[in-house]
């Protein structure tokens, strides 16, 4: 149940944050969700990773598909050195997923730190 709640919260907060803040605000959203909802570090990583992989993958596919992949064709030639817009969409999704996953991993590890007793 925590997986589903963390998944939905990470995706929704990241989606909303990207409207008002820079792209890296997904890291802050994933970090906060992992800090507030207790999960094992590996599970927190994969929850945020999958949430952002699906979110950024679907958003970038939707945007690229609406303009017949015109920009994705040109950018994929520049970055990947061959014409494959779908691989560029996958690369975009993986980069966002890694950023969110490592932020969630950091949040989960920070949650596990216990304050020193006096």
Secondary structure, 3 states (H helix, E strand, C coil): CHHHHHHHHHHHHHHHHHHHCCCCHHHHHHHHHHHHCCCCHHHHHHHHHHHHHHHHHHHHHHHHHHCCCHHHHHHHHHHHCCCCHHHHHHHHHHHHHHHHHHHHHHHHHHHHCCCCCC
